[in-house]
């Protein structure tokens, strides 16, 4: 009931002109009200094996696929496959190291 009351109070205070502004206002009010009632929790990394090196290879993979999709060239596809394979190999090695500790 408290959540609904907060929403109601904040929604009727803010009147915007365009639909986009109204949506952004409603969205912000819902998020703000939920955070006040429920609070926020920071998610911790659940995988002890996942580190900066893994993050880096994932970013390289994302860049490679975006590059391939943007150009549709065979050489970019081959690069994406190579980076994806490197990433899979790295992740497997990290997991095995972590499990065998």
N, C-alpha and C positions, 0 to 999 in steps of 0.2 A: 504494500500500500504506500509505503514511503517513496518508493521509486516512481510510482504513478503520480504522486503529489508533486515531486520535484519536476517531473516532465511537464506536467500541466502548468505549473507556475512559470517555467522558463519558456515554454512554447508560446504562451499568450503574450509575453512581453516583447517578443521579437517578430515584427512584421516586416517582410522584405518585399521588394517589387517583382523580381523575376523568379521563375520557377527554380532555376539553378541556385539562386541565393537562398530560397526557402529550403530546398533540399539540403544544402550545406549547413544551414542553421539547425535544422531538425537533426541531422546526423551528429553535429557537434554537441547538441544538447543531450541526445541519447547517450553518447559516449561519456560525456562529463557526468551525467547523472549516475550512470552505471559505475563509473570509477569511484564516485563518492559513496555509493551504497556498498558495492562489492569490494572495491579496492583493486589494486593491480599487483601482479606477481611477475617477477622476472623469471623467465624460463632458463634453467641451467642446462648446460650441455649434458646430455645423457650418455654420450659415448666418450669414454676416456681416450679412445684412439684417434678421434677426429681432432686435428690441429690446424695450424696456419697453412701447412703444406697442402693439406687436403682442400682447404678453402681456396688456395691459389690455383690448384688444378681444376677445380670446379668453375672458377671464373674464366680460366683459359678455355674450358669446354664450352661455356656459354658464349664467349666471344667467337669461337670457331663456328658454332652453329648459326649464330646471327650473321656472320660473314657469309657462310654457305647459303643460307636462305636468301640473303640479300642479293647475291650474285648468280646463284644456281650454276656455278662452275664446278667441273669435276675435280679440279685441283683443290678447291676449298672443301669439297666433300671428303676427299682423301685426307686432308689436314684434320678435319673434324673426327674422322674415324680413328686417326692416329692418336689424337689428344684424348679421345674417349677411352681408347684401349690403355693408354698410359694411366689415366685416372682410375680405371677399374683395377689395374695391376697394383697401383699405389694403395688404394683402399684395401684390397685383399691383404697386402703385406702388412699394413698398419693393424688391421683386425687380428691377423695371426700373431703378430708381436704382442699385442695387448692380451690376447687370450693365453698365450704361452708364458706370460710373466709369472 
